[in-house]
Amino acid sequence: MADDKNEGGGSFLPASVEAAWGLRERPSKGPKPGLTLDRIVATAVAIASAEGLDALSMGRIAKELGVSPMSLYRYVGAKSELYVLMQDVATGPPPAPLPPGTGWREGVEHWAWGLRDVYHRNLWMLRMPLAGPPATPNTVAWWERVMVALSDTGLDEGTKVSVVMLVAGFIRNEALMMADIGAVIGASGESPEEVLSRYGHTLRRLADPERYPAVARMLDSGVMEQADEPDFEFRFGLARILDGVAPLVEGAGSK
């Protein structure tokens, strides 16, 4: 069993997260038969998935489970602690590893597409504040998978972590931006092409070409008249990031 103590002699993990790692026994007999940490987390995920993160509260979870709000605190110490466990459950295990000998770039791309899919299936996760580095079983498993993809690059461990943070930040930001754009388009009742066209016409009325010549050229090009292919922005951005990492890998390999 992994040691749950840091060098200072104490664990930095909440009790419920330690339980997720199997470092301590999970409470099994609560004030109501059948109430468990797993049920609490699953109920919280179901509420967030159906109604968004704003609908989530300890009182709402307790109501769904038919218990008092205070009874939940026997299993989870705070809402922020619950968020960590919810993210772990919703993230799930990483995708199956690629065959041995797969190049670093293909491995990182595979990991990135998988993580993006997690966000798109659980948009409420994008509204949660970041609680810190990976510290739960599934999130650490995802971290392991991408670090393995970078293992033969010759990069030092610090640079590998920086690459992972760069790619992960892009994935999260792109998913959040696409979710927000999708919400706007959905609320309009129009197609993406109609929304873009209306925006282009509005911008033409507002932006004087003499003051905004670059914007005028963009509008004249017709780029705002049709929507991009699905996933274009993600493919484009991820490719450019990995293009930037490639010279680092090449340099590390030449040493």
C-alpha positions in Angstrom: 0.0 0.0 0.0 1.3 3.5 -0.9 2.5 5.5 2.1 0.0 8.2 2.8 2.4 10.4 4.8 4.4 13.3 3.5 7.9 14.0 4.7 6.6 16.3 7.4 4.8 13.4 9.0 1.2 14.2 8.0 -1.1 13.5 5.1 -2.3 16.5 3.1 -5.3 14.6 1.8 -8.8 14.9 3.2 -10.1 11.7 4.8 -12.6 11.0 2.0 -9.8 11.3 -0.6 -7.6 8.9 1.4 -10.6 6.5 1.4 -10.7 6.8 -2.4 -7.1 5.6 -2.5 -7.9 2.8 0.0 -5.6 4.4 2.6 -8.4 4.2 5.2 -11.6 2.4 5.6 -14.7 4.0 4.1 -17.6 4.6 6.5 -20.1 1.9 5.6 -22.8 2.2 8.2 -24.3 5.7 8.3 -27.4 7.2 10.0 -29.5 5.7 7.2 -28.8 2.1 5.9 -27.2 2.2 2.5 -25.8 5.7 2.8 -22.2 5.6 1.5 -19.5 7.9 0.2 -20.0 6.4 -3.3 -23.7 7.1 -3.3 -23.1 10.7 -2.1 -20.6 11.3 -4.9 -22.7 9.6 -7.6 -25.8 11.6 -6.6 -23.8 14.9 -6.7 -22.5 14.0 -10.2 -26.0 13.2 -11.4 -27.3 16.6 -10.1 -24.5 18.5 -11.7 -24.8 16.6 -15.0 -28.6 17.2 -15.2 -28.9 20.8 -13.9 -25.4 22.3 -13.7 -23.0 23.0 -10.9 -25.2 25.9 -9.6 -27.9 23.4 -8.6 -25.5 21.5 -6.4 -25.6 21.9 -2.6 -25.2 19.6 0.4 -28.9 20.2 1.1 -29.9 19.2 -2.4 -27.8 16.0 -2.2 -29.3 15.2 1.2 -32.8 15.6 -0.2 -32.2 13.3 -3.1 -30.8 10.7 -0.7 -33.5 11.2 1.9 -31.2 12.1 4.7 -30.3 15.2 6.7 -27.6 17.5 5.3 -25.5 17.0 8.5 -25.4 13.3 7.9 -23.3 13.8 4.8 -20.5 15.4 6.7 -19.7 12.0 8.2 -18.4 11.0 4.8 -17.2 14.3 3.2 -15.8 17.2 5.2 -16.6 20.1 2.8 -18.1 20.9 -0.5 -14.6 21.5 -2.0 -13.7 18.0 -0.9 -16.8 16.7 -2.7 -15.8 18.5 -5.8 -12.5 16.6 -5.9 -14.3 13.3 -5.6 -16.9 14.2 -8.2 -14.1 15.1 -10.7 -12.4 11.8 -10.1 -15.6 9.8 -10.7 -16.6 11.7 -13.8 -13.1 11.6 -15.3 -12.9 7.8 -15.0 -9.8 5.9 -16.1 -7.7 7.0 -19.0 -8.2 5.5 -22.5 -6.4 2.2 -23.2 -2.7 2.7 -23.9 -1.5 2.8 -27.5 0.7 -0.1 -28.7 4.4 -0.1 -27.7 6.6 2.0 -30.0 3.9 4.7 -30.6 5.6 8.0 -31.0 5.3 10.7 -28.3 3.2 13.0 -30.4 0.6 10.4 -31.2 0.5 9.4 -27.6 -0.1 13.0 -26.4 -2.7 13.5 -29.0 -4.5 10.4 -28.0 -4.4 11.5 -24.4 -5.6 15.0 -25.3 -8.6 13.9 -27.3 -9.6 11.6 -24.5 -9.4 14.3 -21.9 -11.4 16.7 -24.1 -14.1 14.0 -24.4 -14.3 13.9 -20.6 -14.9 17.6 -20.5 -17.5 17.6 -23.2 -19.4 14.8 -21.4 -19.2 16.6 -18.1 -19.4 20.4 -18.9 -20.1 21.1 -15.2 -16.4 20.2 -14.5 -15.3 23.3 -16.4 -17.2 25.5 -13.8 -15.3 24.1 -10.9 -12.2 25.9 -9.5 -9.0 24.0 -9.8 -8.2 22.4 -6.5 -4.6 21.6 -7.1 -2.5 19.0 -8.9 -3.9 15.5 -9.6 -4.4 13.8 -6.2 -7.1 11.1 -6.8 -6.8 7.6 -8.4 -8.2 8.4 -11.8 -6.6 11.8 -12.2 -3.2 10.4 -11.3 -3.8 7.6 -13.8 -4.4 10.2 -16.5 -1.2 12.0 -15.5 0.7 8.7 -15.6 -0.6 8.0 -19.1 0.6 11.3 -20.6 4.0 11.1 -18.7 4.5 7.6 -20.3 3.8 9.1 -23.7 6.6 11.6 -23.1 9.0 9.1 -21.5 11.2 8.5 -24.5 11.4 12.1 -25.6 14.7 12.8 -23.7 13.1 15.8 -22.0 13.8 16.3 -18.3 11.0 15.6 -15.9 10.4 19.3 -15.2 10.0 20.0 -18.9 7.6 17.1 -19.3 5.4 18.5 -16.5 5.4 21.9 -18.2 4.4 20.3 -21.5 1.5 18.5 -19.8 0.4 21.7 -18.1 0.5 23.5 -21.4 -1.6 20.9 -23.2 -4.0 20.4 -20.4 -4.6 24.1 -20.1 -5.4 24.3 -23.8 -7.8 21.4 -23.6 -9.7 22.9 -20.7 -9.8 26.4 -22.2 -10.9 25.1 -25.6 -13.7 23.0 -24.1 -14.9 25.9 -22.0 -14.9 28.2 -25.0 -16.8 25.7 -27.2 -19.3 25.1 -24.4 -20.0 28.8 -24.0 -20.3 29.3 -27.8 -22.5 26.3 -28.0 -24.8 27.7 -25.3 -25.1 31.0 -27.1 -25.9 29.3 -30.4 -28.4 27.0 -28.7 -30.2 29.9 -27.0 -30.4 31.8 -30.3 -32.4 29.0 -32.1 -30.3 29.6 -35.2 -27.7 27.5 -37.0 -24.0 28.2 -36.4 -23.8 29.7 -39.9 -26.7 32.0 -39.2 -25.2 33.2 -36.0 -21.8 33.9 -37.6 -23.4 35.7 -40.5 -25.5 37.9 -38.2 -22.3 38.7 -36.2 -20.5 39.6 -39.4 -23.2 41.9 -40.6 -23.4 43.6 -37.1 -19.6 44.0 -37.0 -19.6 45.7 -40.4 -22.1 48.3 -39.1 -20.0 49.0 -36.0 -16.4 48.8 -37.2 -15.3 51.6 -39.5 -12.9 50.1 -42.1 -10.6 53.2 -41.8 -10.3 52.6 -38.1 -10.3 48.8 -38.1 -8.7 47.9 -41.5 -7.6 44.4 -40.4 -11.0 43.5 -39.2 -12.5 44.8 -42.5 -10.2 42.6 -44.5 -11.2 39.6 -42.3 -14.9 40.3 -43.0 -14.3 40.9 -46.7 -12.6 37.5 -46.9 -16.0 35.8 -46.1 -14.5 33.8 -43.3 -17.4 34.8 -41.0 -20.0 33.5 -43.5 -19.6 29.8 -42.6 -18.8 27.7 -39.6 -15.6 25.7 -39.3 -15.7 21.9 -39.6 -16.4 20.2 -36.2 -13.3 20.1 -34.0 -11.3 22.3 -36.3 -10.1 24.7 -33.6 -9.1 21.9 -31.3 -7.1 20.2 -34.1 -5.5 23.4 -35.1 -4.5 24.5 -31.6 -3.3 21.1 -30.4 -1.2 20.7 -33.6 0.4 24.1 -33.1 1.3 23.4 -29.5 2.9 20.1 -30.4 4.7 21.8 -33.2 6.3 24.0 -30.6 7.2 21.0 -28.4 8.8 19.1 -31.2 12.0 21.2 -31.4 12.5 20.6 -27.6 12.3 16.9 -28.2 14.6 17.1 -31.2 17.1 19.1 -29.1 16.9 16.7 -26.2 17.6 13.8 -28.6 20.6 15.4 -30.1 22.4 15.7 -26.7 
